């Protein structure tokens, strides 16, 4: 039996079954009962930098913060 033929038969049978089971497992994992909270938290990650609480001890005398995030760095900081 040629290598190509053996690999082709494997892909047509067991590999297809394995991929189908993997797909169904991913779908079941996504739609499980407790997944909504985790998905909502993950969806909010890009917006978490908008709310930054800075204590008064973390400010310069002029009121500017001592530290800023790299994406929010400005020349005047």
DOMAR-439163 format. One line per 8 residues: their letters; for each residue x, y, z of N, C-alpha, C. Coordinates in nm, 4 decimals, decimal comma. Example, Ala and Ser with C-alpha at 12.3 -4.5 7.8 and 13.67 -1.06 7.14 Angstrom:
# residues 2
as) 1,3190/-0,5690/0,7800/1,2300/-0,4500/0,7800/1,3200/-0,3300/0,7800 ~ 1,2850/-0,2250/0,7080/1,3670/-0,1060/0,7140/1,2900/0,0030/0,7870
This chain:
# residues 77
xxxxxxxx) 0,0846/-0,1183/0,0000/0,0000/0,0000/0,0000/0,0887/0,1240/0,0000 ~ 0,0578/0,2157/-0,0842/0,1330/0,3400/-0,0921/0,1087/0,4274/0,0301 ~ 0,2033/0,5130/0,0580/0,1898/0,6031/0,1723/0,0726/0,6986/0,1515 ~ 0,0613/0,7521/0,0313/-0,0476/0,8446/0,0036/-0,1836/0,7791/0,0249 ~ -0,1995/0,6583/-0,0230/-0,3270/0,5875/-0,0104/-0,3598/0,5601/0,1360 ~ -0,2597/0,5199/0,2133/-0,2814/0,4938/0,3560/-0,3215/0,6215/0,4298 ~ -0,2517/0,7310/0,4002/-0,2841/0,8585/0,4658/-0,4226/0,9076/0,4234 ~ -0,4566/0,8855/0,2978/-0,5867/0,9285/0,2478/-0,6999/0,8505/0,3160
xxxxxxxx) -0,6821/0,7216/0,3337/-0,7837/0,6415/0,4015/-0,7968/0,6808/0,5481 ~ -0,6834/0,7102/0,6128/-0,6866/0,7554/0,7522/-0,7596/0,8883/0,7630 ~ -0,7306/0,9801/0,6734/-0,7946/1,1121/0,6767/-0,9438/1,1015/0,6503 ~ -0,9832/1,0097/0,5651/-1,1249/0,9926/0,5334/-1,2033/0,9271/0,6462 ~ -1,1368/0,8589/0,7369/-1,2106/0,7866/0,8413/-1,1819/0,8438/0,9797 ~ -1,0691/0,8073/1,0383/-1,0427/0,8418/1,1783/-1,0130/0,9903/1,1982 ~ -0,9431/1,0527/1,1076/-0,9134/1,1946/1,1228/-1,0417/1,2775/1,1125 ~ -1,1304/1,2383/1,0239/-1,2580/1,3082/1,0123/-1,3394/1,2937/1,1407
xxxxxxxx) -1,3383/1,1748/1,1970/-1,4074/1,1520/1,3238/-1,3452/1,2348/1,4356 ~ -1,2130/1,2402/1,4417/-1,1447/1,3177/1,5451/-1,1755/1,4671/1,5325 ~ -1,1725/1,5199/1,4115/-1,2033/1,6616/1,3912/-1,3479/1,6930/1,4264 ~ -1,4388/1,6023/1,3938/-1,5797/1,6222/1,4279/-1,5995/1,6234/1,5785 ~ -1,5355/1,5315/1,6490/-1,5457/1,5286/1,7951/-1,4834/1,6527/1,8585 ~ -1,3721/1,6988/1,8040/-1,3092/1,8218/1,8540/-1,4027/1,9413/1,8346 ~ -1,4625/1,9526/1,7173/-1,5554/2,0619/1,6896/-1,6739/2,0590/1,7853 ~ -1,7311/1,9411/1,8067/-1,8454/1,9306/1,8976/-1,8046/1,9628/2,0413
xxxxxxxx) -1,6832/1,9266/2,0791/-1,6328/1,9609/2,2123/-1,6172/2,1111/2,2306 ~ -1,5654/2,1798/2,1290/-1,5512/2,3257/2,1356/-1,6876/2,3931/2,1450 ~ -1,7822/2,3478/2,0664/-1,9174/2,4047/2,0693/-1,9817/2,3813/2,2055 ~ -1,9657/2,2621/2,2616/-2,0215/2,2327/2,3939/-1,9549/2,3191/2,5005 ~ -1,8241/2,3433/2,4877/-1,7527/2,4262/2,5847/-1,8007/2,5711/2,5792 ~ -1,8250/2,6221/2,4612/-1,8684/2,7611/2,4459/-2,0094/2,7818/2,4994 ~ -2,0974/2,6865/2,4749/-2,2371/2,7026/2,5141/-2,2713/2,6363/2,6477 ~ -2,1697/2,6072/2,7298/-2,1977/2,5494/2,8613/-2,2667/2,6541/2,9481
xxxxxxxx) -2,3367/2,6133/3,0540/-2,4161/2,7070/3,1340/-2,3365/2,8222/3,1965 ~ -2,2149/2,8015/3,2411/-2,1410/2,9077/3,3096/-2,0538/2,9919/3,2195 ~ -2,0662/2,9811/3,0896/-1,9746/3,0489/2,9981/-2,0094/3,1952/2,9740 ~ -2,1314/3,2385/3,0024/-2,1721/3,3758/2,9712/-2,0901/3,4778/3,0488 ~ -2,0682/3,4529/3,1775/-1,9929/3,5479/3,2591/-1,8492/3,5603/3,2083 ~ -1,7858/3,4474/3,1801/-1,6486/3,4493/3,1300/-1,6405/3,5189/2,9938 ~ -1,7382/3,4959/2,9083/-1,7383/3,5599/2,7765/-1,7591/3,7107/2,7888 ~ -1,8455/3,7533/2,8799/-1,8672/3,8963/2,9000/-1,7424/3,9645/2,9553
xxxxxxxx) -1,6729/3,8981/3,0483/-1,5488/3,9552/3,1019/-1,4415/3,9644/2,9934 ~ -1,4308/3,8627/2,9106/-1,3326/3,8648/2,8026/-1,3657/3,9717/2,6993 ~ -1,4940/3,9938/2,6746/-1,5345/4,0953/2,5777/-1,5080/4,2361/2,6289 ~ -1,5014/4,2543/2,7604/-1,4811/4,3870/2,8186/-1,3337/4,4221/2,8364 ~ -1,2413/4,3311/2,8089/-1,0987/4,3559/2,8300/-1,0492/4,4805/2,7558 ~ -1,0844/4,5048/2,6306/-1,0320/4,6245/2,5631/-1,0760/4,7556/2,6276 ~ -1,1820/4,7535/2,7050/-1,2330/4,8767/2,7636/-1,1894/4,8954/2,9085 ~ -1,1135/4,8033/2,9659/-1,0735/4,8127/3,1054/-0,9776/4,9277/3,1321
xxxxxxxx) -0,9040/4,9738/3,0335/-0,8091/5,0824/3,0563/-0,8789/5,2177/3,0706 ~ -1,0062/5,2258/3,0368/-1,0758/5,3534/3,0445/-1,0977/5,4007/3,1878 ~ -1,1073/5,3106/3,2832/-1,1319/5,3471/3,4215/-1,0031/5,3241/3,4993 ~ -0,9348/5,4327/3,5348/-0,8091/5,4247/3,6083/-0,8254/5,5065/3,7355 ~ -0,8113/5,4392/3,8487/-0,8196/5,5093/3,9764/-0,6780/5,5421/4,0226 ~ -0,6510/5,6693/4,0477/-0,5189/5,7128/4,0913/-0,5342/5,7802/4,2266 ~ -0,4573/5,7319/4,3231/-0,4583/5,7915/4,4566/-0,3837/5,9247/4,4516 ~ -0,4115/6,0110/4,5471/-0,3424/6,1398/4,5520/-0,1931/6,1223/4,5739
xxxxxxxx) -0,1510/6,0166/4,6443/-0,0086/5,9930/4,6674/0,0630/5,9508/4,5390 ~ -0,0095/5,9139/4,4365/0,0497/5,8712/4,3104/0,0516/5,9839/4,2076 ~ 0,0433/6,1059/4,2540/0,0435/6,2206/4,1631/0,1619/6,3120/4,1925 ~ 0,2049/6,3839/4,0891/0,3056/6,4875/4,1073/0,2399/6,6055/4,1784 ~ 0,3239/6,7002/4,2163/0,2717/6,8191/4,2850/0,1722/6,8931/4,1963 ~ 0,1951/6,8949/4,0670/0,1061/6,9650/3,9762/-0,0234/6,8915/3,9473 ~ -0,0392/6,7695/3,9983/-0,1610/6,6948/3,9783/-0,1541/6,5897/3,8694 ~ -0,0411/6,5839/3,7970/-0,0282/6,4844/3,6911/0,0078/6,3487/3,7519
xxxxxxxx) -0,0388/6,2392/3,6927/-0,0071/6,1069/3,7473/0,1407/6,0745/3,7357 ~ 0,1934/5,9967/3,8325/0,3319/5,9528/3,8259/0,3520/5,8497/3,7152 ~ 0,2532/5,7620/3,6979/0,2634/5,6547/3,5998/0,1461/5,6612/3,5037 ~ 0,1744/5,6281/3,3792/0,0669/5,6163/3,2814/0,0876/5,4864/3,2055 ~ -0,0148/5,4398/3,1402/-0,0016/5,3226/3,0556/0,0706/5,3628/2,9284 ~ 0,1447/5,2709/2,8675/0,2199/5,3057/2,7454/0,1315/5,3602/2,6343 ~ 0,0107/5,3073/2,6186/-0,0751/5,3553/2,5095/-0,1350/5,4918/2,5404 ~ -0,1260/5,5343/2,6679/-0,1823/5,6635/2,7042/-0,0726/5,7660/2,7311
xxxxx) 0,0526/5,7313/2,7066/0,1628/5,8222/2,7338/0,1551/5,9441/2,6415 ~ 0,1758/6,0579/2,7027/0,1759/6,1823/2,6266/0,3059/6,2562/2,6553 ~ 0,3416/6,3506/2,5728/0,4660/6,4241/2,5909/0,4670/6,5054/2,7198 ~ 0,3528/6,5521/2,7646/0,3499/6,6359/2,8849/0,3592/6,5577/3,0142 ~ 0,3495/6,4232/3,0092/0,3606/6,3430/3,1340/0,5007/6,3291/3,1804
